[in-house]
């Protein structure tokens, strides 16, 4: 399996990061302030989670004034989906 897939799967092994990913998937681009309203976490905790998601390239970050807007990196998302499908091809299930 591609190392990038493994890094992303590790990043998604946290419940808050799954919630963040789902919010971005459902609502598209979101600023950190909007994400904070939807999650019951501190700003520093959100920053920590966003750094992990951005570092593994699953999420893109764009600075907008004092806030940062986040979106899903569709190219990486597609690569991860294909990697997971490859892992669970028809021969095992």
C-alpha positions in Angstrom: 0.0 0.0 0.0 1.2 3.5 -0.8 2.8 5.3 2.1 0.5 8.3 1.5 -2.5 6.1 2.1 -1.1 4.9 5.4 -0.4 8.4 6.6 -3.9 9.6 5.8 -5.5 6.6 7.5 -3.5 7.4 10.6 -4.7 11.0 10.4 -8.3 9.8 10.2 -7.9 7.5 13.2 -9.1 10.3 15.5 -12.9 10.9 16.0 -12.5 14.7 15.8 -10.6 14.5 12.6 -13.3 12.3 11.1 -15.9 14.9 12.2 -13.9 17.7 10.6 -13.6 15.7 7.4 -17.3 15.0 7.3 -18.1 18.7 7.9 -15.8 19.7 5.0 -17.4 17.0 2.8 -20.9 18.1 3.5 -20.4 21.8 3.5 -17.4 22.4 1.2 -15.0 25.2 2.2 -15.2 26.1 5.9 -13.3 28.6 8.0 -11.9 27.6 11.3 -14.4 29.8 13.1 -17.3 27.8 11.5 -15.6 24.5 12.3 -15.3 25.6 16.0 -19.0 26.3 16.1 -19.8 22.8 14.9 -17.3 21.0 17.2 -17.1 21.1 20.9 -13.3 21.7 21.1 -10.9 24.5 21.9 -9.3 26.6 19.1 -5.9 25.1 20.0 -7.3 21.6 19.7 -8.8 22.5 16.3 -5.4 23.9 15.2 -3.7 20.7 16.2 -6.2 18.5 14.2 -6.0 20.8 11.2 -2.2 20.7 11.1 -2.4 16.9 10.9 -5.0 16.9 8.2 -3.1 19.5 6.2 0.3 17.9 6.7 -1.0 14.6 5.2 -2.5 16.7 2.3 -6.0 15.4 2.9 -7.1 19.0 3.5 -6.1 22.2 1.8 -5.7 25.4 3.8 -6.1 29.0 2.5 -5.5 32.0 4.6 -8.3 34.6 4.5 -7.6 37.6 6.8 -7.1 36.3 10.3 -8.9 33.0 9.6 -8.0 30.0 7.5 -10.4 28.3 5.1 -10.2 24.6 4.7 -11.3 22.3 1.8 -10.9 18.6 1.1 -8.0 17.9 -1.3 -10.0 15.9 -3.9 -6.9 14.5 -5.6 -5.6 13.0 -2.4 -9.1 11.9 -1.4 -9.4 10.0 -4.7 -6.0 8.4 -4.3 -6.9 7.2 -0.7 -10.2 5.8 -1.8 -8.5 3.9 -4.6 -5.9 2.6 -2.2 -8.6 1.3 0.2 -10.5 -0.3 -2.6 -7.3 -2.0 -3.7 -6.7 -3.3 -0.2 -10.3 -4.8 -0.1 -10.5 -6.1 -3.6 -12.9 -9.0 -4.4 -10.4 -11.7 -3.4 -10.7 -11.2 0.3 -14.4 -10.5 0.8 
